[in-house]
Amino acid sequence: MTPNSFTLLHRAVDFIVIDKAPNVHFHSQDGSAGVVAQAEQQLQQKLYPVHRLDTPTSGLILLATSSASAARLADKFKQHQIQKYYLAIAKGKPKKKQGAIIGDMAKSRRGMHKLLRSTGNPAITQFFSHSITEGLRLYLLKPLTGRTHQLRVALASIGVPILGDPLYGKHCADRCYLHAYQLEFEDLGEQYKFTSAPTVGDLFHSQAISPQLIQWQQPLNWPKIK
């Protein structure tokens, strides 16, 4: 098993929450166990994915412990009743510093996706950003839909691909700077909120990030969807 591929953050009857390391496959492939299989092996129980993270993305993953709880939690994701928040760092000046990124998504070349001008069945991402150093900005992203590569495509579409992104990026870095930062939801009458700040990546340790994360913990007036 790959060392430090995940950290167990919470274990309940119906689900667990883990923090996945970057560059760890979600599903098993290429003859190596993915993070779900590794969690099953370490915790000695069957686990049921209800959402996923791309290989280069780190952060929070919710895994159900039974098929019944998996169906219930997957439906909450489908009904947008589970709020997800991500952190990203990108280089350059975005077309807009906050707002919503909306558009249909389509497959492109080499396993990539692209954002279209049409909005028949759009991917929707709300975001804020804050300058952390010259030429670099920190992004707080709230996806309202769950499309493949949605956040990576969204930032690329406004001229600032995520730093270190192996598919959409143009600047090399020590990692892809996208992290699933927070999950918030209600289940069976209980309110849950899980937060895990990124620990891997030199730029995530910038002194400008911690005070901004505190600021973003306040109630935010998210940009309206037009």
BALOBA-1460 file (C-alpha; in Angstrom, 3 decimals):
// residues 226
<rec num="1" residu="m" x="0.000" y="0.000" z="0.000"/>
<rec num="2" residu="t" x="1.259" y="3.454" z="-0.878"/>
<rec num="3" residu="p" x="2.403" y="5.241" z="2.300"/>
<rec num="4" residu="n" x="0.252" y="8.159" z="3.384"/>
<rec num="5" residu="s" x="-2.215" y="7.721" z="0.507"/>
<rec num="6" residu="f" x="-5.027" y="8.842" z="2.801"/>
<rec num="7" residu="t" x="-5.862" y="9.909" z="6.348"/>
<rec num="8" residu="l" x="-9.006" y="8.751" z="8.132"/>
<rec num="9" residu="l" x="-10.784" y="11.831" z="9.525"/>
<rec num="10" residu="h" x="-14.147" y="10.495" z="10.685"/>
<rec num="11" residu="r" x="-15.745" y="7.072" z="11.094"/>
<rec num="12" residu="a" x="-19.512" y="6.776" z="11.570"/>
<rec num="13" residu="v" x="-21.936" y="3.888" z="11.261"/>
<rec num="14" residu="d" x="-23.107" y="4.854" z="7.761"/>
<rec num="15" residu="f" x="-20.024" y="6.537" z="6.294"/>
<rec num="16" residu="i" x="-16.394" y="7.465" z="6.695"/>
<rec num="17" residu="v" x="-14.538" y="10.605" z="5.633"/>
<rec num="18" residu="i" x="-10.962" y="10.398" z="4.430"/>
<rec num="19" residu="d" x="-8.436" y="12.955" z="3.195"/>
<rec num="20" residu="k" x="-6.802" y="11.670" z="-0.003"/>
<rec num="21" residu="a" x="-3.232" y="12.562" z="-0.839"/>
<rec num="22" residu="p" x="-2.509" y="14.116" z="-4.250"/>
<rec num="23" residu="n" x="-1.533" y="11.854" z="-7.154"/>
<rec num="24" residu="v" x="-3.323" y="8.826" z="-5.724"/>
<rec num="25" residu="h" x="-5.804" y="7.061" z="-7.999"/>
<rec num="26" residu="f" x="-9.394" y="6.958" z="-6.793"/>
<rec num="27" residu="h" x="-10.143" y="3.553" z="-8.362"/>
<rec num="28" residu="s" x="-7.643" y="0.720" z="-8.726"/>
<rec num="29" residu="q" x="-5.812" y="0.796" z="-12.065"/>
<rec num="30" residu="d" x="-2.506" y="-0.053" z="-13.697"/>
<rec num="31" residu="g" x="-2.099" y="-2.958" z="-11.288"/>
<rec num="32" residu="s" x="-2.130" y="-0.731" z="-8.204"/>
<rec num="33" residu="a" x="-4.831" y="-0.337" z="-5.581"/>
<rec num="34" residu="g" x="-6.778" y="2.916" z="-5.624"/>
<rec num="35" residu="v" x="-7.535" y="4.890" z="-2.478"/>
<rec num="36" residu="v" x="-10.933" y="3.210" z="-1.996"/>
<rec num="37" residu="a" x="-9.404" y="-0.268" z="-2.131"/>
<rec num="38" residu="q" x="-6.615" y="0.847" z="0.188"/>
<rec num="39" residu="a" x="-9.141" y="2.204" z="2.693"/>
<rec num="40" residu="e" x="-11.098" y="-1.049" z="2.531"/>
<rec num="41" residu="q" x="-7.931" y="-3.027" z="3.178"/>
<rec num="42" residu="q" x="-6.784" y="-0.837" z="6.072"/>
<rec num="43" residu="l" x="-10.208" y="-0.542" z="7.741"/>
<rec num="44" residu="q" x="-11.248" y="-4.119" z="6.978"/>
<rec num="45" residu="q" x="-14.710" y="-3.225" z="5.655"/>
<rec num="46" residu="k" x="-16.526" y="-2.828" z="2.355"/>
<rec num="47" residu="l" x="-16.854" y="0.798" z="1.250"/>
<rec num="48" residu="y" x="-19.119" y="2.376" z="-1.356"/>
<rec num="49" residu="p" x="-18.042" y="5.531" z="-3.253"/>
<rec num="50" residu="v" x="-20.758" y="8.185" z="-3.650"/>
<rec num="51" residu="h" x="-18.544" y="10.785" z="-5.371"/>
<rec num="52" residu="r" x="-14.938" y="10.872" z="-6.542"/>
<rec num="53" residu="l" x="-11.790" y="12.966" z="-6.871"/>
<rec num="54" residu="d" x="-9.432" y="13.130" z="-9.839"/>
<rec num="55" residu="t" x="-6.034" y="11.502" z="-9.339"/>
<rec num="56" residu="p" x="-4.040" y="14.774" z="-8.908"/>
<rec num="57" residu="t" x="-6.641" y="16.281" z="-6.541"/>
<rec num="58" residu="s" x="-6.232" y="15.901" z="-2.784"/>
<rec num="59" residu="g" x="-8.778" y="16.247" z="-0.017"/>
<rec num="60" residu="l" x="-12.045" y="15.068" z="1.440"/>
<rec num="61" residu="i" x="-13.874" y="11.983" z="0.205"/>
<rec num="62" residu="l" x="-17.127" y="10.642" z="1.654"/>
<rec num="63" residu="l" x="-17.463" y="6.846" z="1.468"/>
<rec num="64" residu="a" x="-20.584" y="4.942" z="2.513"/>
<rec num="65" residu="t" x="-20.385" y="1.741" z="4.547"/>
<rec num="66" residu="s" x="-23.446" y="-0.016" z="3.083"/>
<rec num="67" residu="s" x="-25.368" y="-0.092" z="-0.171"/>
<rec num="68" residu="a" x="-28.366" y="1.517" z="1.576"/>
<rec num="69" residu="s" x="-26.377" y="4.466" z="2.929"/>
<rec num="70" residu="a" x="-24.597" y="4.761" z="-0.423"/>
<rec num="71" residu="a" x="-27.928" y="5.140" z="-2.227"/>
<rec num="72" residu="r" x="-29.082" y="7.747" z="0.294"/>
<rec num="73" residu="l" x="-25.882" y="9.792" z="0.169"/>
<rec num="74" residu="a" x="-25.572" y="9.528" z="-3.622"/>
<rec num="75" residu="d" x="-29.090" y="10.927" z="-3.887"/>
<rec num="76" residu="k" x="-28.073" y="13.845" z="-1.664"/>
<rec num="77" residu="f" x="-25.236" y="14.613" z="-4.058"/>
<rec num="78" residu="k" x="-27.646" y="14.370" z="-6.992"/>
<rec num="79" residu="q" x="-30.090" y="16.736" z="-5.275"/>
<rec num="80" residu="h" x="-27.259" y="19.175" z="-4.412"/>
<rec num="81" residu="q" x="-27.846" y="18.651" z="-0.686"/>
<rec num="82" residu="i" x="-24.164" y="18.075" z="0.034"/>
<rec num="83" residu="q" x="-22.109" y="21.250" z="-0.250"/>
<rec num="84" residu="k" x="-18.529" y="20.854" z="-1.476"/>
<rec num="85" residu="y" x="-15.825" y="23.515" z="-1.334"/>
<rec num="86" residu="y" x="-12.394" y="23.348" z="-2.942"/>
<rec num="87" residu="l" x="-9.192" y="25.361" z="-2.762"/>
<rec num="88" residu="a" x="-7.003" y="26.001" z="-5.776"/>
<rec num="89" residu="i" x="-3.978" y="28.102" z="-6.652"/>
<rec num="90" residu="a" x="-3.468" y="29.479" z="-10.140"/>
<rec num="91" residu="k" x="-0.939" y="31.730" z="-11.797"/>
<rec num="92" residu="g" x="-1.905" y="34.815" z="-13.755"/>
<rec num="93" residu="k" x="-4.746" y="37.305" z="-13.857"/>
<rec num="94" residu="p" x="-8.251" y="35.808" z="-14.209"/>
<rec num="95" residu="k" x="-10.876" y="37.312" z="-16.511"/>
<rec num="96" residu="k" x="-12.864" y="37.954" z="-13.314"/>
<rec num="97" residu="k" x="-11.836" y="37.733" z="-9.649"/>
<rec num="98" residu="q" x="-15.122" y="36.287" z="-8.399"/>
<rec num="99" residu="g" x="-18.401" y="35.157" z="-9.860"/>
<rec num="100" residu="a" x="-19.865" y="32.106" z="-11.545"/>
<rec num="101" residu="i" x="-18.513" y="30.022" z="-14.408"/>
<rec num="102" residu="i" x="-21.342" y="28.445" z="-16.391"/>
<rec num="103" residu="g" x="-21.397" y="26.376" z="-19.566"/>
<rec num="104" residu="d" x="-22.015" y="22.980" z="-21.072"/>
<rec num="105" residu="m" x="-19.041" y="20.634" z="-21.031"/>
<rec num="106" residu="a" x="-17.884" y="18.372" z="-23.832"/>
<rec num="107" residu="k" x="-15.078" y="15.881" z="-24.345"/>
<rec num="108" residu="s" x="-12.004" y="17.246" z="-26.036"/>
<rec num="109" residu="r" x="-8.684" y="15.655" z="-27.023"/>
<rec num="110" residu="r" x="-6.324" y="13.485" z="-24.954"/>
<rec num="111" residu="g" x="-8.861" y="12.838" z="-22.193"/>
<rec num="112" residu="m" x="-9.539" y="16.537" z="-21.712"/>
<rec num="113" residu="h" x="-12.860" y="18.352" z="-21.509"/>
<rec num="114" residu="k" x="-13.827" y="21.842" z="-22.601"/>
<rec num="115" residu="l" x="-16.368" y="24.444" z="-21.585"/>
<rec num="116" residu="l" x="-18.853" y="25.494" z="-24.255"/>
<rec num="117" residu="r" x="-20.733" y="28.758" z="-24.671"/>
<rec num="118" residu="s" x="-24.048" y="26.889" z="-24.636"/>
<rec num="119" residu="t" x="-25.983" y="26.340" z="-21.389"/>
<rec num="120" residu="g" x="-28.431" y="23.549" z="-22.200"/>
<rec num="121" residu="n" x="-27.255" y="21.376" z="-19.289"/>
<rec num="122" residu="p" x="-24.442" y="23.462" z="-17.838"/>
<rec num="123" residu="a" x="-21.692" y="22.853" z="-15.334"/>
<rec num="124" residu="i" x="-21.926" y="25.600" z="-12.707"/>
<rec num="125" residu="t" x="-19.103" y="26.773" z="-10.435"/>
<rec num="126" residu="q" x="-19.162" y="29.727" z="-8.056"/>
<rec num="127" residu="f" x="-15.872" y="31.156" z="-6.820"/>
<rec num="128" residu="f" x="-13.983" y="33.799" z="-4.889"/>
<rec num="129" residu="s" x="-10.274" y="34.563" z="-5.256"/>
<rec num="130" residu="h" x="-7.604" y="36.380" z="-3.304"/>
<rec num="131" residu="s" x="-4.046" y="37.392" z="-4.182"/>
<rec num="132" residu="i" x="-1.499" y="35.513" z="-2.067"/>
<rec num="133" residu="t" x="1.684" y="36.756" z="-3.725"/>
<rec num="134" residu="e" x="2.747" y="38.486" z="-6.907"/>
<rec num="135" residu="g" x="1.130" y="36.654" z="-9.821"/>
<rec num="136" residu="l" x="-0.541" y="33.938" z="-7.730"/>
<rec num="137" residu="r" x="-4.142" y="33.774" z="-6.504"/>
<rec num="138" residu="l" x="-5.949" y="31.451" z="-4.105"/>
<rec num="139" residu="y" x="-9.433" y="30.331" z="-5.201"/>
<rec num="140" residu="l" x="-12.366" y="29.113" z="-3.121"/>
<rec num="141" residu="l" x="-14.555" y="27.067" z="-5.455"/>
<rec num="142" residu="k" x="-18.120" y="25.857" z="-4.930"/>
<rec num="143" residu="p" x="-19.289" y="23.465" z="-7.643"/>
<rec num="144" residu="l" x="-23.064" y="23.280" z="-7.973"/>
<rec num="145" residu="t" x="-22.784" y="20.375" z="-10.403"/>
<rec num="146" residu="g" x="-20.429" y="17.404" z="-10.511"/>
<rec num="147" residu="r" x="-18.955" y="17.012" z="-13.988"/>
<rec num="148" residu="t" x="-15.671" y="15.322" z="-14.840"/>
<rec num="149" residu="h" x="-12.777" y="17.803" z="-14.484"/>
<rec num="150" residu="q" x="-15.324" y="20.574" z="-13.835"/>
<rec num="151" residu="l" x="-13.179" y="22.804" z="-11.625"/>
<rec num="152" residu="r" x="-10.043" y="22.299" z="-13.673"/>
<rec num="153" residu="v" x="-11.895" y="23.242" z="-16.868"/>
<rec num="154" residu="a" x="-13.665" y="26.158" z="-15.159"/>
<rec num="155" residu="l" x="-10.468" y="27.929" z="-14.105"/>
<rec num="156" residu="a" x="-8.782" y="27.195" z="-17.414"/>
<rec num="157" residu="s" x="-11.772" y="28.805" z="-19.155"/>
<rec num="158" residu="i" x="-11.134" y="32.140" z="-17.398"/>
<rec num="159" residu="g" x="-7.468" y="32.110" z="-18.317"/>
<rec num="160" residu="v" x="-5.973" y="30.706" z="-15.121"/>
<rec num="161" residu="p" x="-5.504" y="26.921" z="-15.279"/>
<rec num="162" residu="i" x="-4.743" y="25.385" z="-11.899"/>
<rec num="163" residu="l" x="-1.041" y="25.467" z="-11.112"/>
<rec num="164" residu="g" x="0.612" y="22.113" z="-11.762"/>
<rec num="165" residu="d" x="-2.427" y="20.627" z="-13.509"/>
<rec num="166" residu="p" x="-0.975" y="17.888" z="-15.753"/>
<rec num="167" residu="l" x="-3.791" y="18.182" z="-18.329"/>
<rec num="168" residu="y" x="-4.938" y="21.784" z="-18.387"/>
<rec num="169" residu="g" x="-2.013" y="23.622" z="-16.849"/>
<rec num="170" residu="k" x="0.897" y="25.372" z="-18.481"/>
<rec num="171" residu="h" x="3.050" y="25.991" z="-15.396"/>
<rec num="172" residu="c" x="4.972" y="23.212" z="-13.646"/>
<rec num="173" residu="a" x="4.748" y="22.868" z="-9.871"/>
<rec num="174" residu="d" x="5.406" y="20.375" z="-7.094"/>
<rec num="175" residu="r" x="1.753" y="19.230" z="-7.288"/>
<rec num="176" residu="c" x="-1.585" y="20.032" z="-8.882"/>
<rec num="177" residu="y" x="-2.916" y="22.763" z="-6.603"/>
<rec num="178" residu="l" x="-6.517" y="21.585" z="-6.222"/>
<rec num="179" residu="h" x="-7.796" y="20.379" z="-2.845"/>
<rec num="180" residu="a" x="-11.251" y="19.273" z="-1.678"/>
<rec num="181" residu="y" x="-11.394" y="21.457" z="1.402"/>
<rec num="182" residu="q" x="-14.827" y="21.136" z="2.981"/>
<rec num="183" residu="l" x="-17.970" y="18.973" z="3.015"/>
<rec num="184" residu="e" x="-21.210" y="20.079" z="4.633"/>
<rec num="185" residu="f" x="-24.455" y="18.107" z="4.765"/>
<rec num="186" residu="e" x="-27.329" y="16.735" z="6.847"/>
<rec num="187" residu="d" x="-27.933" y="13.001" z="7.211"/>
<rec num="188" residu="l" x="-30.590" y="11.261" z="9.300"/>
<rec num="189" residu="g" x="-31.221" y="14.416" z="11.335"/>
<rec num="190" residu="e" x="-27.542" y="15.129" z="12.064"/>
<rec num="191" residu="q" x="-25.613" y="18.093" z="10.677"/>
<rec num="192" residu="y" x="-22.047" y="17.414" z="9.545"/>
<rec num="193" residu="k" x="-19.262" y="19.758" z="8.510"/>
<rec num="194" residu="f" x="-15.790" y="18.467" z="7.714"/>
<rec num="195" residu="t" x="-12.847" y="20.735" z="6.944"/>
<rec num="196" residu="s" x="-9.313" y="19.715" z="6.053"/>
<rec num="197" residu="a" x="-6.725" y="22.271" z="5.006"/>
<rec num="198" residu="p" x="-4.166" y="21.062" z="2.448"/>
<rec num="199" residu="t" x="-0.837" y="19.909" z="3.840"/>
<rec num="200" residu="v" x="1.007" y="18.852" z="0.657"/>
<rec num="201" residu="g" x="2.440" y="21.531" z="-1.608"/>
<rec num="202" residu="d" x="4.893" y="24.326" z="-0.820"/>
<rec num="203" residu="l" x="2.536" y="27.096" z="-1.939"/>
<rec num="204" residu="f" x="-0.283" y="25.857" z="0.297"/>
<rec num="205" residu="h" x="1.997" y="26.796" z="3.216"/>
<rec num="206" residu="s" x="2.148" y="30.455" z="2.197"/>
<rec num="207" residu="q" x="1.650" y="32.815" z="5.155"/>
<rec num="208" residu="a" x="-1.070" y="34.637" z="3.201"/>
<rec num="209" residu="i" x="-3.336" y="31.576" z="3.026"/>
<rec num="210" residu="s" x="-4.260" y="30.956" z="6.689"/>
<rec num="211" residu="p" x="-5.779" y="34.417" z="7.344"/>
<rec num="212" residu="q" x="-7.707" y="34.186" z="4.084"/>
<rec num="213" residu="l" x="-9.134" y="30.795" z="5.029"/>
<rec num="214" residu="i" x="-10.279" y="32.331" z="8.316"/>
<rec num="215" residu="q" x="-11.926" y="35.135" z="6.362"/>
<rec num="216" residu="w" x="-13.675" y="32.618" z="4.117"/>
<rec num="217" residu="q" x="-15.043" y="30.799" z="7.161"/>
<rec num="218" residu="q" x="-17.400" y="33.752" z="7.667"/>
<rec num="219" residu="p" x="-20.853" y="33.604" z="6.028"/>
<rec num="220" residu="l" x="-20.227" y="34.389" z="2.377"/>
<rec num="221" residu="n" x="-22.526" y="36.104" z="-0.075"/>
<rec num="222" residu="w" x="-21.925" y="33.757" z="-2.983"/>
<rec num="223" residu="p" x="-22.162" y="35.254" z="-6.487"/>
<rec num="224" residu="k" x="-25.611" y="34.893" z="-7.987"/>
<rec num="225" residu="i" x="-26.280" y="32.536" z="-10.861"/>
<rec num="226" residu="k" x="-27.577" y="34.504" z="-13.822"/>
